[in-house]
Amino acid sequence: MISIDIGIVFIIQELKLFAMKNLICFLFVVFTSSILFGNTTPEPQSVSVIAFSGLKIRATPGVDGKVLDVVAFGEKVEILEDSEITQTIEWLKGKWIKVAYHNVEGYVFDGFVTKFPIPTYDFELTQNDLDIAYPLLAWAENNFDEINSMDTIERANSIKVIQYLEGGIQISREDTDYKFESVVTLPNTKISDGYNLVKSMLLTKNERKVFEDKSVFISNRGNEIDKIKIDVDAPIEIKDIGDGSIKISVVSFHEGCGL
């Protein structure tokens, strides 16, 4: 009888040990999976309003929808749902997306929101002269880390420096005897986003008015705007380069160059 009891105890202990091993194995798989694959629930995406007069949240998608609230310039909204409801407002082509703002849920036109940080520091803004050659570079360097060493190209009368930033962003600056040119390339960006970004670097309402009046929109054969030229003293060009990226170029002429 004693040997039978000992055998039963041994079997029970083995079963407990087997169960414990399986539990540990299960927990290990769950833990490693969470590290490797992360949370399967995507993080909510927030975007900033870039309309200077504010952006209306509407009860239904479209300009006829009832206005529920107005989000001020620079404020963030959380995207709840994407949609395929597209529209062109002014020249901006975009779609209506469902967002949350404080306790309000509704629809906004995504032509007036941006995924990029909005310029706020003095060095990211013009100084009442419509020249964004330096503010544009300062904005990129301030908000995105450099990931590779820079390249320097020296020529007879110029020097060009190219920097590689996170997110595939690339910036360059070239200085010659008569001009300074800055270029920022932004991947996965609409040309309208670039236009609104540049406009947000202008310090005064008067500058923004001149900027709009001097803007020339150029369409491709498909009747899609793929280039914008702003004919100011420091000319600006925003160009869709065909791979989902845009390039923003600014030329600032040195004083006394005679051009």
C-alpha positions in Angstrom: 0.0 0.0 0.0 2.8 2.4 0.9 4.6 1.8 -2.5 1.3 2.5 -4.3 0.8 5.8 -2.4 4.4 6.8 -3.2 3.8 6.0 -6.9 0.6 8.1 -6.9 2.5 11.0 -5.2 5.3 10.7 -7.8 2.8 10.8 -10.7 1.0 13.9 -9.2 4.4 15.6 -8.8 5.3 14.8 -12.4 1.9 16.1 -13.7 2.4 19.3 -11.7 6.0 19.7 -13.1 4.7 19.1 -16.7 1.9 21.7 -16.2 4.4 24.2 -14.8 6.8 23.7 -17.7 4.0 24.2 -20.2 2.8 27.3 -18.4 6.4 28.7 -18.5 6.7 27.9 -22.1 3.4 29.6 -22.9 4.3 32.7 -21.0 7.7 32.8 -22.7 6.0 32.6 -26.2 3.6 35.4 -25.2 6.4 37.6 -23.9 8.7 37.1 -26.8 5.9 37.6 -29.3 5.0 40.9 -27.7 8.6 42.0 -28.0 9.0 40.9 -31.6 5.7 41.9 -33.0 4.6 44.6 -30.5 1.0 45.6 -29.8 -1.2 44.6 -32.7 -3.4 47.6 -32.0 -2.0 50.6 -34.0 -1.2 53.8 -32.1 -3.6 56.6 -32.9 -2.2 59.1 -35.4 -2.3 62.8 -34.6 -1.9 65.6 -37.1 -1.7 69.4 -36.7 -4.0 72.0 -38.2 -2.2 74.2 -40.5 -5.0 76.6 -41.6 -4.3 80.0 -40.2 -8.0 80.8 -39.8 -8.7 77.5 -38.1 -10.2 74.3 -39.4 -13.9 73.4 -39.0 -14.9 70.0 -37.8 -18.2 69.0 -39.5 -20.8 66.4 -38.6 -20.7 64.9 -42.0 -17.9 64.8 -44.7 -18.3 67.8 -47.0 -18.4 71.6 -46.9 -22.2 71.4 -46.3 -21.8 69.4 -43.1 -22.9 71.1 -39.8 -20.0 72.8 -38.0 -19.3 71.2 -34.6 -16.2 73.0 -33.6 -13.3 75.0 -35.0 -9.7 73.8 -34.3 -7.1 76.6 -34.1 -3.9 76.7 -36.1 -1.3 74.5 -34.6 -3.7 72.4 -32.5 -3.7 68.6 -32.9 -6.5 66.3 -33.9 -6.5 62.5 -33.6 -7.4 60.5 -36.8 -10.2 58.0 -36.1 -11.0 56.8 -39.6 -9.7 57.4 -43.1 -12.1 57.7 -46.0 -12.2 57.7 -49.8 -14.4 60.8 -50.0 -12.2 63.2 -51.9 -12.7 66.9 -52.8 -10.8 69.8 -54.2 -11.1 73.0 -52.1 -9.5 76.1 -53.7 -6.6 74.2 -55.4 -6.0 71.7 -52.6 -7.0 68.1 -53.5 -7.7 66.0 -50.4 -10.1 63.8 -48.6 -12.4 64.0 -45.6 -11.2 62.2 -42.5 -12.9 61.4 -39.2 -11.1 62.9 -36.2 -11.4 63.5 -32.5 -10.7 66.8 -30.9 -11.3 67.0 -27.1 -14.8 65.5 -26.8 -15.8 66.3 -30.4 -15.8 63.7 -33.2 -16.4 64.8 -36.8 -14.9 65.3 -40.2 -12.1 67.6 -41.4 -10.6 68.2 -44.8 -7.1 66.8 -44.8 -5.7 69.4 -47.1 -5.4 71.6 -44.1 -3.7 69.3 -41.6 0.0 68.1 -41.6 2.0 65.3 -40.2 5.0 67.6 -39.9 6.0 69.7 -36.9 4.8 73.3 -37.4 7.5 75.9 -37.3 7.3 77.9 -34.1 10.8 79.0 -33.1 12.1 82.4 -34.4 14.9 80.7 -36.4 12.2 78.6 -38.2 10.4 81.8 -39.3 11.1 84.6 -41.7 12.1 88.0 -40.5 9.6 90.0 -42.5 11.4 89.5 -45.8 9.8 86.4 -47.4 13.2 84.7 -47.5 12.9 81.1 -46.2 16.2 79.8 -47.4 17.6 79.6 -43.8 14.4 79.0 -41.9 13.7 76.0 -44.1 17.0 74.3 -43.2 16.7 75.3 -39.6 13.2 73.7 -39.4 14.5 70.4 -40.8 17.6 70.3 -38.6 15.7 71.2 -35.5 13.0 68.5 -35.9 14.8 65.6 -37.5 18.0 63.8 -36.4 20.9 63.3 -38.7 21.4 59.6 -39.5 24.4 59.5 -41.8 27.5 61.7 -42.2 27.1 64.6 -44.5 28.6 64.8 -48.0 30.5 67.9 -49.2 31.0 68.7 -52.8 33.5 71.5 -53.7 33.6 73.1 -57.0 35.6 76.1 -58.4 33.1 78.7 -57.2 30.8 76.9 -54.9 30.5 74.4 -52.0 27.6 72.1 -51.5 26.7 70.2 -48.3 24.2 67.4 -48.3 22.7 66.0 -45.0 20.7 62.9 -44.5 18.0 63.0 -41.8 15.6 60.5 -40.2 12.5 59.5 -42.2 14.3 59.7 -45.5 14.5 63.5 -45.4 17.4 65.0 -47.2 18.6 68.6 -47.1 21.3 70.5 -49.0 22.8 73.9 -49.1 25.0 75.4 -51.8 26.8 78.7 -51.6 28.3 80.4 -54.6 29.6 83.9 -55.3 26.2 85.3 -56.0 23.6 83.0 -54.4 22.7 80.7 -51.5 20.4 77.8 -52.4 18.7 75.5 -49.9 16.8 72.3 -50.8 14.7 70.0 -48.7 13.4 66.7 -50.0 10.4 65.2 -48.1 9.4 61.6 -48.8 5.7 60.4 -48.8 4.5 64.0 -49.0 1.9 65.8 -51.1 2.8 69.0 -52.9 0.0 70.7 -50.9 1.7 69.7 -47.7 4.9 71.3 -48.8 3.0 74.5 -49.8 1.3 74.8 -46.5 4.6 74.1 -44.6 6.4 76.9 -46.4 3.5 79.2 -45.9 3.6 78.5 -42.1 7.2 79.8 -42.0 6.0 83.3 -43.0 5.9 85.5 -40.0 3.2 88.1 -40.9 -0.2 88.1 -42.5 1.1 90.5 -45.2 3.9 88.1 -46.2 1.4 85.2 -46.5 -0.8 87.4 -48.7 2.1 88.3 -51.0 3.1 84.6 -51.0 -0.4 83.6 -52.2 -0.5 86.3 -54.8 2.9 85.3 -56.3 2.1 81.6 -56.4 2.0 80.0 -59.8 0.5 76.5 -60.0 1.7 74.3 -62.9 -0.1 71.2 -63.9 1.1 68.0 -65.7 -0.6 66.3 -68.6 -2.9 64.5 -66.2 -4.1 68.0 -65.0 -2.5 67.4 -61.6 -0.5 70.2 -60.0 3.1 68.9 -59.8 5.0 72.2 -59.5 4.4 75.5 -57.7 6.6 78.6 -58.2 6.5 81.5 -55.9 8.1 84.5 -57.6 9.4 86.6 -54.7 12.8 88.1 -54.1 14.1 84.7 -52.8 12.3 82.5 -55.3 10.7 79.3 -54.1 9.9 76.2 -56.0 7.9 73.2 -54.7 8.0 70.2 -57.0 6.5 66.7 -57.0 9.5 64.6 -58.1 7.4 61.6 -59.1 8.1 59.0 -56.5 5.8 60.3 -53.8 8.4 62.8 -52.6 8.5 66.5 -53.0 11.4 68.9 -53.3 11.4 72.4 -51.9 14.0 74.7 -53.3 14.8 78.3 -52.3 17.4 80.7 -53.8 18.6 83.7 -51.8 20.7 86.1 -53.8 23.7 87.8 -52.1 23.4 91.5 -51.9 25.3 93.4 -54.7 25.3 90.4 -57.1 23.6 92.6 -59.7 20.9 90.2 -60.6 
